[in-house]
């Protein structure tokens, strides 16, 4: 998929794409240990998230809604092409 194809996707589809890319990055990162600076940054982000749990819950809700919508759009497009 090239850039011109990506920008033609809906916002919801691009969010799903970014999420899939991020998941692939985190899977690769699991193979390589974090350095001290990265560990410190992760700990700071965890602390920040714990201070505002509603924000994280909102993000998960939004991400899941967008994922479901994009999957529905893909299924509709597939059915339309049949």
N, C-alpha and C positions, 0 to 999 in steps of 0.2 A: 504494500500500500504506500503510495507516494503522498507528498504533502497536499497536492491539489485534490486528491481523493479524500484525505482526512478533513480538510476544511469544508467539504460538501456534506459531511456527516452532521446530524443534529447535535445540539449541545449535549443532550443526554447520551448519545452514542459516543461522543468524544470523551465524556467523563468515564464511561465504561472502558474505553480504550486506554485512557490514562491509568485507570485502576489496574487493568491487566498488565500494562507496562510496569507499573510500580510493583505489582506482585512478582513479576519476573526478575526485577532488580533485587527485591528482598530475598528471593530464592537463591540468586547468585551470591548475595552478600552472606548468606548463611554458610557458604563454603569457605569464606575468608573471615578470620577473626577481626573484631573491631579493634582499632587502636585506642589509646587512652583518651584522646580528644573526642573521638566519636562516642565512647562510653559516657563521658561527662555530659555531652550534648543530649544523649538519649535520656540520661537520668534527669536532666533539667526539664526536658519535655514531658516526661512521666509526671514529675512533680507539678508542672503547670496544668496538665490534664486532670490530675487528681483534685486540684483546687477548683476546677470548673467542670465537674462531671456532666452537667447538662449540655455543655458545648459538644462534648464527645458523643453523647447520646444523639444529639441533633445531627451530627455529621454521619453517624452510622445509619440513622433513619433516612437521611437524604441520599446517601450512597446506595442503599438498598432499593429505594424507590426508583432512582435513576437506572439502576441495573435492570430491574423488572421491566421498566418502560422500554428500555433499549432492546431487551430480548423480545418483548411483544412487537416492537417495530420491525425487528429482523424477521420474526415469524410471519407478520403481515406481508412484508415485502416478498418473502419466499412464496407465500400462498398466492399473491397477486401475479407472480411470474409463472405459476403452474398452469 
